Amino acid sequence: MKLALDVCVWPKAADELRSQGYDVVLVVEMNKAVSDDEILHWAYKEGRSILTLDKDFGKLAVLLGKAHRGIVRLVDIHPLAQATAFLDVIRMYGSELVARSIVTVSKDRCRIRVMS
């Protein structure tokens, strides 16, 4: 699975995800002036799911119907646990489901919105 880690995600999470075989790109390494809309479009073209702490990607996908390859939003997850939280979601729900959905993960809850 290919991932794009948004600027708000702890950069060291990329190391843990890469060690598990994921192809990870840090958005922070891209042009810092890039908008969420541009990131979403780029990630879609590259076949990358977005891992973020930000609500804006979900708004772009749901309210504006922007195409995506999956958005996983972490809510109140400690930086050291961000990669583990993502890996738990993949183990429980599968990469295929996540790649077509908007997933919101908190400490005690996981909500999945399957997009058509």
N, C-alpha and C positions, 0 to 999 in steps of 0.2 A: 504494500500500500504506500502511496506517495502522499506526503504531508507538507503543508505550509504552516509553520508556527508564526503566529501573529506577534507583533512587537511587544505585546503585553504579557506573553508567555515567557516564563523563565528560560533563558537561552540554554542552560545546562540540561533542560529536559530533552533537547535534541540528541545529546550524547546517549542517554538511556534508550531513547527510541531507536536510534541508529544501531545500538548494540543488539536490539531485538529484530534487526533486519529491515527497518523502515527507511525509505528514501525521504530524508527530511531537508527542507530548505527553510532557513530563517528569514522571515520578511525583513527583519532589521538590517540584513545584509544588502537588501535592495535599496533603491532610491528612497530616502527618508521622507520625501515629499509626496509619495504615492498615496492615493486615497483608498479607502476601503472598497469602493466600487472597482477601482483598478486592480486591487489585490484579488478580489473575487473573480473578476474576468480572467486575470492571469492564471489563477489557480485552476479555474475551469478548463482553460485551454491546455494546461499542463497535466490535467488529470489528478490534481491534488485536493485532498480534503483539508479544510482549514481547522486548526486548533487555536482557540482564542479565549479570551475572558470578556470579550466585547459583545454587546447586544446588536451592534449595527449590522453585522453580516446577516443575522437572522432577519432583521427588518428589510434589508435589501432583497433577500430571497423570498420572503413571504409577502410583504406589502407591494414590492415592485416586480416580483416574478423573475428576478435575475437568476440565470442558470448557475449551478454549483455542483460540486462533486462531493458534497457532504460538509457539514459544519458542526464541530463539536465545541460547545461553550462550557467552560469550567467556571463554576460559581463558588466563591469562598473556599477554594482548594489551595492549601499551602503550596508555595512554589516547589518545595522538595517532593511533593506528592503529585504534581501535575502529570508527569509521564505515567506514573502508576495508575492514576485515575483513568487516563486515556486507554491504557493497556487493558484495564479491567472492563471497560466498555466494549472493546473489541472482542475480548474473550467471551463476554456474556451475550453479545448481540451480533457479532460477526462484522467483518470489514465490508461485505456487500451491502448490508443494511445501513451501516453508518455512512457509506459513500453516497447514498441516495437520500439521506435524512438530515434533519437538524436535531442534534442531540444536546440536551442541557443536563449537565452533571453537577450535583452538589454532594455534600458529605453523606447525606442520607437519602438521596433520591436521584433517579435518572428518568428523564422524560424524552421520548423519541417522537418526532413528528416526521412521518414518512411523506416525502414529496413525490408528486406524480411526474 
